Amino acid sequence: FLAATHPAAARAVLEYRVRRLPAALAAARARGRSGARFPWESAADGSDVTPHWGSDRLGNATRIRTGEMEEHIVADVAWAAACYQGWTGDPMFAGGPGRVLLVETARYWASRIEADSNGRGHIRQVIGPDEYHEEVDDNAFTNVMARWNLRTAADAAATSVPAAERRRWLGIADSQVDGYDEATGLYEQFAGFQRLEPLIIRDLTPQRPVAATMLLGAERVAGAQVIKQADVLMLHHMVPDEVAPGSLVANLDFYEPRTAHGSSLSPGIHAGLFARAGRLADALAALRLTARIDLDDLSESSAGGLHLGAMGSLWQALVLGFCGVRPQGDALRIDPHLPAEWSALEVRLRFRAGNVRMRIESSKLTVWATPPAKIVWDESVVEVDATGHQFGMAERKS
């Protein structure tokens, strides 16, 4: 949201990570790794302050292992830097702190990934976005994000990192297992997930979101195909070019019924992905759920603070999902899906130091840009200026 609407604010947020890079470098060294290991929760000095123990809703003591094992945060920080760069094209950031963040996180993954006897790369003992399952091996989200991180850094650091090191990154990336099954089009969430009890949480309870650990008990949930929030599907949301083409629908159909939406971050991501898949009834249902999380206190936790992450996912569902907007090089790709219930959807964005306004209606898309901007529409590139340009919705080939 900030990168696409208030880029200076996004840059300031990233400065938090830039200034705490020394602490991340030290954290990696403390574990015998290279590069930077950013903390799951941190404060002033960049050290990890994630608590080790907490209490569940019944007051029972529970172990908190996210700080120890939810290592995808390393690639998430790199992704945030790349996201900002994609929207702004900021040359000073790209050639300075942005490149440093990409390089040092890539160095961490290069030291973290273990090769087996066949040369295949593994990341063992982690927690993915689905925090119902701990100490898993080869979480697809973590592995694919690490692969993306290595490849992106190798490209960004072509003139600043030795060629041999970049070749090593690319070799590790190519060797990384990702759990993808070509026969089904599914990514296995982590090694062994398909062998767990095949519970469909959608069939067990008439209403989601639900805290599955409260409904079924933490032990049973840990042994079942019940997940807290978007995990594999976050790959299709964050790095769609890094997953197998055409795999979105199969993974939506498999994972959404198994998702408890136990995190307020989850429904909005599903709304955007359903919209991209053209499943607009499902997208609208998930969008409404996201919009009502705090208004109706659906998670029974709004008294402790509003869910800003859910608010961000609501915006992302509209812009990235229903509008189908994302940067593609120095152009902005637009692939809209407008529900029949809506007469129009209009958004304003910042892209490459310019202002872009788009209005989607049932028969047309109109885009205005000041200064002129390149728009990718149905694989064609069109330059749009302040006078506006209309694209016919019915004329799309795809």
N, C-alpha and C positions, 0 to 999 in steps of 0.2 A: 504493500500500500504506500509506504513512504517513498520507495524508489520511484514509483509511478505517479506520485502526486506532489510530494514535497522532498525532492532529491537532496536538498541541503540537510534536512533532518535525517535522512537515511545515511548520508555520509557521516553525520555526527554520531549516529548509533554505531557505525562500523569503527569509528575512532576508539570506542570503548575496547574493542578487541585488539586494535592496533597497539594501544598503549599498554595492554596487558599481555602482549606477545612474550616478553621476557619470562613472565611467570609460566606461560604455557610451554616454553622451551625447557624451563627447569623441571616442570612436571613430567615431560617426556623423558628427560635424562634420569629422573628419579626412578623410572620404571625400566631403565635400560634401553630406551628407544631413542630414535633420532627425531628431528623436527619438533613440532608443537602439538601438545595435547591440551586442548582447551577444556575447562571445567564444566561440569553439568550445571552447577550453581556457584556463582562467585559474587564478590562484592568489591571493595575498594582496591585491594592489591592483586586481584586476579587469581588468588588461591581458591581451591575448591572448598566450599562451605556447605556442601550437601550433607544434611544430617544422616547419621547411620541408623537411627531408630526413630520411630514415630508411633502413632496410635491409629487404629482403624475406627470406624464409626461406633463400635461397641466399647471402645476404650482399651482394646487389647494391644499390647506392644507388638509392633511389626518391624521387621528389618527393612531398611531402605538401601537398595544396592545400585540405584541409578548413577550415583557419582562414581562408583567403581566400574560399572559395566556398560553404561549407555554411551558408548564411544562414538556413535554416529554424529554426536555434537561436533566432532572435529571436521567432518565433511560438511556439516550444516553451516559452519562459520565460513568455509570456503565458498559454499553455494551463495550465501548472503552477499559476499564480495562480488561474485560473478553476476548475481541478479542486479545489483546496483550498477555494475559496469554495463550490463546489457541494456538497461533503460537509459542511462545517461551518456555512455560513451566517454566518460571523463578520462582524458589522456593522462593527467597528472596522477590520478589514482591507479590507473592501469599500469603505468610504468614505475610506480612507487609502492605504497603500502598494499595495494590490491594484489600485486604480483608476489610480494613477500608472503602474504597470507596464503595464497595458493601454493607456493613453493614449500613453505614449512609444514603445511598440513599434508601435502603429498609425501614429504620425507617421513612424516610419522607413519603413514600407511605403508610405505615401502619397507619400514622396519617392523611393522605390526603384522603384516600378512605372512603366513607360514606356508611353505611349499611342501606338498606331500611327495611320496616316492615317484609319482607320475608327473611331477612338476606343476600340479594344479594348486592354486592359491586358496587359502582358507583364513577366515577370521573367526577364532574360537572364543567361547566364554564371553558373550555379550548380552545386552538387552536391547531389543529393537524398539520402535515406537509402541508396539503392543507390550505394555509393561505387565501383562498377566503371565508372561512366560519369561523366566530368568535363566541365566547361564546357558544360553543356547549357542549352537555353532552355526556359522554360515547363515546368519539372518540376511535375507535377500536385500532388504533396504540398506543395511550397513555395507554389505559387500558391493552392491552396485553403486552406491554413493561414493565409496572408496575408489572404485574403478573410474567413475566420472572425475573425481578429484585428481587422480593421477594423470588422466588424459588431458584434462583442462590445464593443469599446471605445466605439463610438457609442452603444450602449445603456447601458453602465455610466456614461458621462460626461455623461448628459443634463443635469445641473445644474451641471457644472463646465467644460465646453468649449463655446465659442461654437457656436451652431446652424449657422452657415455652414460651419465646419470639419467638423462631424459630417456634414452633408449631402454635403460633398466626399468624406469617407471612404466613405460609402454609395454614392456614384456610382462611385468607383474600384472598390469591391468588386463592384458589379453589372457593371462592364465587364470584369472580369478573365477571361481565357481559362482554361479548366481541362482541356481535352483530352477532354471527354466526348463520346462518340458515341451518340446516342439509338438508332441502328439496332442496335448490338451490345450496348449497355449497358456498354461498356468506357471507362475513362479511359486515354488514351495516357500512358504514364509521363513522357515528355517529347517535345517536338516532334521528329519523325523516328524515334521508337522503332520504329514499325511497319515502317520501311524497312530496319531492321538485319537481319543474317543470322538467320533463324528457328530458332535452336538451342534444343532442349528438353533442358535439363541433366538432367532426370529420366531421359531415355532414353539419355544418354551414360554414366552411371555408376550402378552398382547401389546405391551408398550415399551418402546425404547426411547431415550437412553435408560439403561439400567446398570447398576453396579453388580456385575456378574459374580464377583467374589462374595457379595452379601447374599445373593440369591442361591448360589450353588456351593459356596465355600471355596476358599483359595486353593485347597489341595485338588479338588475335582477340576476346577477351571484350569489349573496348571497342566492337567493331563488331558485336556479336551481342546477341540478346535473352536474355542471361544476366544475372541480377541477384543481388546479394549477399544482400539481405534484404528483408523487407516494405517496400514503398515506397508505391505506390498503396494497398495494403491497409491501411497505417497510418492512412489517412483514415477507413476504415470502423471502425477500432478507436478512434481518438481523437475524431473529430468526426462520428459517424454521422448527425447531423441536417444536416450540411453537404454530404453527397453525395446523388446521385440515389436516391430510394426504389427498392428492389428491385435495386440494382446489385451487391450483395455477391457473390452466387453467380457471376455472369458473370466478375467480376474474380478471384475465387478460382480458378475453373476455368482462367482464362488465365494468371495470374501464378504460381501456386504451382508448376506443373511447370517453370517457367523460373527458379525460385529455388534457388540453390546452398546457402542457409542458411549462407553463409560467415561470418555473425555469430551469436554465441550468443543474440542478442536475437530472432532470427527465428522459430524453431520455436514458442515459446510464444505469440506473436501469432497465428500460423496456427492453433494449437490452439484458442484462444478464438474466432476467427472461424469455424472449422469447426463448433464447438459451437453458436454462434449460428445458423448456417445449417442446423442439424439433421443435419449430416454427422458423426455421432458416431464412426464407425470411424476416419475420417481425423483427427478431433479427438483421439482416444485415442492414435493413433500419434504425432502431433506432441507430445502431452503427455508420453508416455514418453521421447521424444527429448530434450525439454527437461529432464526430471528426471535424465537420465543424462549430461548434458553434462560435468559434472565427475567424477561417480562412475566413468565409463568413459573419461574424458579424450578425448571424441570429437573435440575440436578440436586435440588435442595441444598445449595451451597452459596446462593447469591448473597446471603447475609454476610458472608466473609469477604465479599468483593465481587465486582462485576467481571465478566469473562472477556477481557479485551482480545484474547486470542480468537474466541468465537466471533467477535465483531470483525476481526481481520479476515477470518475465513468466509464470512458473509460477503464482504467486498470482493474477495478473490473468486467466490462462486459466480458472482455477477459478471466480473470483468474477464477473468480467465476462462470461466466456464460458459456462461450464456453468451457473452460477447466473443469468446474465443480469441482473446488478444494475447500476444506474447511477442517480445522482440525476436527478430531473426536477422542477425547481423546489423546493418545500418537501416533496416526497414522494420516496419511493424506489421506482423501477420494478423489478420482478422478473419475469423471463421464463425459467424454468429449463429445461434439457435434461439429463436424467439418463441416462447410458448403462445399458443393461440389465445390464452386468457389475457395476454398483455397487448395493448395497442402499440406500445413503443418502449424502448429502453435507451436512455441517453446517458453517456458518461463523458467526463473530461479527464484528460491525462496529460502528463508531462513526458515527452520523449525526445531525447537528444537535444536538450536545452530549448525545446519548442513546446507549443501548446497544441494538443490534438483534442478535437471534440467529435464524437460519433453518435449518430442516432440510428437505431435499428428499428425498422417497421416490418410488417409482414411481407411487403413486396420489395423493399429497398433498404440499402444501407447508405447513409450520407456521412461523409467524413470531411471535416475542415481542419486545416493545419497552418499554423503560423510560427516560424517560417515554413516553407514547403517541406513535406515529409514523404518518404517512400512508404507505400502501403502494398503488402503482398495480399492479393485477392485471387483465389483459385489458381495459384501457381503463376500468376502474372504480377509484375511489379508496376505500379502506377504512382506517379508523383502527384500529390494533392496539395493544394494551397488554400488560402483564406477564402476563396470564392466557393469552395466545396466541390465534391465529386460524388456522383451517385453510382452505386453498384446495384444491379438487379439481383435480388435473392433467388429468383427462379432460374437465373442463367448459370448458376454454378454447376460445374461438372462433377464436383465431389461433395 
